Amino acid sequence: MPEPVVLKTEIPGLALFKRGKVRDVYDLGETLLIVATDRISCFDVVLGEGVPAKGLVLTAISRFWFHFFGQIPNHLVSTDLCTAPGPVSRHAAELDGRSMIVHKCQVIPVEWVVRGYLTGSAWKEYRDTGKLGEHKLPAGLIDGSRLPHAILTPTTKATVGHDRPLTLAEATRSLAASVAQEIFDRSLEIYEHAAKYAWEKGVVLADTKLEWGLLKGKPVIVDELLTPDSSRFWDRSQYLAHELVSYDKQFVRDYLEHVGWNKEPPPPPLPAEILERTSEKYMKLLELIAGSRTVRRDRMTERRRLTEKRRR
């Protein structure tokens, strides 16, 4: 039976902390409940339709990567909603698989974009200037070229409108030097290890956007991690044949550019075929990366994992 498309959540008895472009966030007191809906945004505008099962895939992939990079602190507490306060557990059936209970963190208002390949806005910048942010690049690169090394290109985290590029000095101005260095090093480390793993699974990780927060003064990964919303993933075999076939929302971006949208509200409607094909791309990526299309974890397995984590 197909999953119902979830565009918005309402949980009686819980205070809405924030409604973002994709996620609804509720205040649980000492923690937050993050619910990934099926909303999709492109060019910083939320579109009118939802992608079937998208929120489930985003949560499953983030959960996979949070565990993969278990040595790097993150904000995840649990995905077992039965451990949550009453209003959450009473709605567990509809929230299960698309929700995470996370620590409250001081979110750093910067998006830390790590690029290993030249594409998207980075390709356009290079084509016009020969540079990417503060980095001078070799001549002769094309859309999809692998960069000599991964490059961190931070941007603002705009609540409305479009994000703006930042220099590293601007991005780290309000941070202690040790925190800034750790975020810089960890961001590159995450990209490089994830790119190697993805390549072995038949996927090219072209770039990714990371978000960091502070928990007790220490940097932790927040929001999502290495999802098809925050990253560009390509089919490796097609890439080697000089074709950029994506497993992410670039497919929707390409459609919107094809129909001539000016990237300002209101967005044009998305045809059912585009929504269904996008959903399949997200599901395929989950299968390639995590080895399964399972989007709802067995709760007993999750509880055992949490018990073992507490014992350690």
C-alpha positions in Angstrom: 0.0 0.0 0.0 1.5 3.4 -1.0 2.5 5.7 1.8 0.3 8.8 2.1 2.0 12.0 1.2 2.5 14.2 4.3 2.8 17.9 3.6 2.1 19.2 7.1 1.9 17.7 10.6 -0.1 18.8 13.6 0.4 17.0 17.0 -2.2 18.0 19.6 -0.6 18.7 22.9 2.8 19.6 21.5 4.2 23.1 20.9 5.4 23.7 17.4 9.0 25.0 17.7 9.5 25.6 14.0 8.2 24.8 10.6 11.0 24.7 8.1 11.1 24.1 4.4 10.8 20.4 4.8 10.7 19.6 8.6 8.2 20.3 11.3 10.0 20.7 14.7 8.2 20.2 18.1 9.4 21.2 21.5 9.6 18.2 23.9 11.2 20.1 26.8 14.8 19.0 27.0 14.8 17.6 23.4 13.1 18.3 20.1 11.0 16.1 17.8 12.0 16.6 14.1 9.4 15.3 11.6 10.5 15.1 8.0 7.5 15.8 5.8 7.3 15.1 2.0 7.6 18.7 1.2 10.3 19.6 -1.3 12.1 23.0 -1.8 14.1 24.1 -4.8 16.0 27.3 -5.2 15.0 28.1 -1.6 11.2 28.0 -2.4 8.9 25.3 -1.0 6.9 23.7 -3.9 3.2 23.0 -3.7 3.3 19.3 -4.0 5.0 16.5 -2.0 7.2 13.7 -3.1 5.8 10.3 -2.0 7.9 8.7 0.9 10.5 11.5 0.7 10.4 12.2 4.5 10.8 8.5 5.2 13.8 8.3 3.0 15.5 11.4 4.3 15.1 10.1 7.9 16.4 6.6 7.0 19.4 7.9 5.2 20.3 10.4 7.9 20.0 7.7 10.5 22.3 5.5 8.4 25.0 8.1 8.1 24.7 9.2 11.8 25.5 5.7 12.8 28.2 5.3 10.0 30.0 8.4 11.5 29.3 7.4 15.1 32.7 8.7 16.2 31.6 12.3 15.2 29.1 13.8 17.7 25.6 14.5 16.3 22.3 15.6 17.8 20.4 12.3 17.4 18.9 10.9 20.6 16.5 8.2 19.2 14.1 7.3 16.4 12.0 5.1 18.7 8.9 7.2 19.4 7.7 4.9 22.1 10.3 6.5 24.4 8.9 9.9 23.7 6.3 11.9 25.7 2.6 10.8 25.6 1.4 13.1 22.7 4.2 11.7 20.5 3.7 8.0 21.3 0.0 8.4 20.7 0.8 9.5 17.1 3.7 7.0 16.6 1.9 5.2 13.8 1.8 8.3 11.6 5.2 9.7 12.7 7.2 6.5 12.8 9.9 6.4 10.2 10.0 10.1 9.5 10.8 11.4 12.9 13.9 11.9 15.1 14.2 12.9 18.8 17.3 15.1 19.0 19.2 17.2 21.5 18.5 20.9 21.6 21.6 22.6 20.2 22.7 26.2 19.5 22.5 26.0 15.7 25.3 27.8 13.9 23.6 29.9 11.1 25.9 28.7 8.3 25.6 26.0 5.7 28.9 24.2 5.3 29.0 23.1 1.6 31.7 20.6 0.7 32.3 20.0 -3.0 34.3 17.2 -4.6 33.0 17.8 -8.1 32.3 20.9 -10.1 28.6 21.2 -10.8 25.5 23.4 -10.2 26.2 26.9 -9.0 29.9 26.1 -8.5 30.2 25.2 -12.2 28.5 28.4 -13.2 30.8 30.4 -10.9 33.9 28.7 -12.3 32.7 29.2 -15.9 32.4 32.9 -15.3 35.4 33.6 -13.0 37.7 30.6 -13.1 37.3 30.4 -9.3 35.2 28.6 -6.7 34.8 30.9 -3.7 38.3 31.8 -2.6 39.9 29.0 -4.6 41.5 29.5 -8.1 40.9 26.3 -10.1 42.7 24.8 -13.1 41.6 25.8 -16.6 39.6 23.5 -18.8 37.3 22.0 -16.2 33.7 21.0 -17.3 30.4 20.4 -15.6 31.0 17.3 -13.6 34.8 17.5 -13.4 36.3 16.1 -10.2 38.1 18.8 -8.3 41.8 18.4 -7.4 40.6 18.2 -3.7 37.4 18.7 -1.8 36.6 22.4 -1.2 34.5 23.9 1.6 32.3 26.8 0.4 30.1 28.0 3.2 26.9 30.1 2.7 24.5 31.9 4.9 21.5 30.0 6.2 18.7 32.2 5.0 15.2 31.8 6.6 13.7 33.6 3.6 15.2 34.3 0.2 18.4 32.9 -1.2 21.6 31.8 0.6 24.6 34.0 0.1 28.2 32.8 -0.3 30.6 33.4 2.7 34.3 33.4 3.0 35.7 31.1 5.6 36.6 34.1 7.7 33.0 35.3 7.6 31.6 31.9 8.4 33.8 31.4 11.4 33.9 35.0 12.8 31.6 34.2 15.8 33.3 30.9 16.6 36.2 30.0 18.9 39.2 29.1 16.8 39.3 25.5 18.0 35.6 25.1 17.2 36.0 26.6 13.7 39.0 24.3 13.0 37.1 21.2 14.2 34.1 22.1 12.0 36.4 22.7 9.0 38.3 19.4 9.5 35.3 17.3 10.3 33.3 18.6 7.3 36.0 17.6 4.9 36.5 14.3 6.7 32.8 13.4 6.5 32.7 14.2 2.8 35.8 12.3 1.9 34.8 9.1 3.8 31.3 9.3 2.6 32.4 9.8 -1.0 34.7 6.8 -0.8 31.9 4.6 0.7 29.4 5.8 -1.9 31.8 5.1 -4.8 32.1 1.5 -3.7 28.3 1.3 -3.7 28.1 2.6 -7.3 27.3 6.2 -6.4 29.3 9.5 -6.9 28.8 12.0 -4.0 29.4 15.2 -5.9 28.8 17.6 -3.0 27.0 17.9 0.3 25.7 20.6 2.7 26.3 20.1 6.4 24.9 21.9 9.4 26.6 22.2 12.7 25.4 23.3 16.2 27.0 23.6 19.6 26.0 21.2 22.4 27.6 22.1 25.7 30.1 24.2 23.7 31.2 21.3 21.5 30.3 21.1 17.7 27.8 18.4 16.7 26.2 17.6 13.4 22.6 18.8 13.3 19.6 18.6 10.9 20.2 16.0 8.2 23.3 14.2 7.0 24.2 13.2 3.4 20.6 13.0 2.1 19.4 13.5 -1.5 18.0 16.9 -0.3 21.3 18.1 1.1 23.7 16.5 -1.4 24.2 15.6 -5.1 24.5 11.9 -5.9 25.1 10.6 -9.3 25.1 7.1 -10.8 28.7 6.0 -11.0 28.5 3.9 -14.2 26.7 6.8 -16.0 29.3 9.3 -14.7 32.1 7.2 -16.1 30.2 7.3 -19.4 30.2 11.1 -19.1 26.5 11.4 -18.1 25.3 13.1 -14.9 22.3 10.9 -13.8 21.2 12.0 -10.4 19.6 10.3 -7.4 18.6 13.6 -5.7 16.4 16.6 -6.2 18.5 17.9 -9.1 15.9 16.0 -11.3 13.3 18.5 -10.0 15.6 21.5 -10.4 16.2 20.5 -14.0 12.5 20.2 -14.7 11.8 23.7 -13.1 14.6 25.3 -15.2 13.2 23.5 -18.3 9.8 25.1 -17.9 11.4 28.5 -17.4 10.5 29.3 -13.8 12.1 32.5 -12.6 12.9 30.9 -9.1 10.6 33.3 -7.3 7.3 32.4 -5.6 4.8 31.1 -6.6 6.4 27.9 -8.1 4.8 26.1 -11.0 3.0 22.8 -10.2 4.9 19.5 -10.5 3.4 16.8 -12.7 2.6 13.4 -11.1 5.3 11.8 -13.3 8.0 14.1 -11.9 6.9 13.4 -8.3 6.9 9.7 -8.8 10.2 9.5 -10.6 11.8 11.7 -7.9 10.4 9.3 -5.2 11.9 6.4 -7.0 15.3 8.1 -7.3 15.3 8.7 -3.5 14.3 5.1 -2.8 17.0 3.8 -5.2 19.6 5.9 -3.4 18.6 4.5 0.0 18.8 1.0 -1.4 22.3 1.6 -2.8 23.7 3.4 0.3 22.0 1.5 3.1 21.5 -1.9 1.3 17.7 -1.8 1.8 14.6 0.2 1.0 13.3 -0.3 4.6 12.2 3.1 5.9 10.7 1.9 9.2 13.1 0.3 11.7 12.0 -2.6 14.0 11.4 -0.9 17.4 12.9 -3.7 19.4 16.1 -3.5 17.4 16.2 0.2 18.0 15.7 -0.2 21.8 18.5 -2.8 22.0 20.8 -0.4 20.1 20.0 2.4 22.5 20.5 0.2 25.6 23.9 -0.9 24.3 24.8 2.8 23.6 23.9 3.8 27.1 26.0 0.9 28.6 29.1 2.1 26.6 
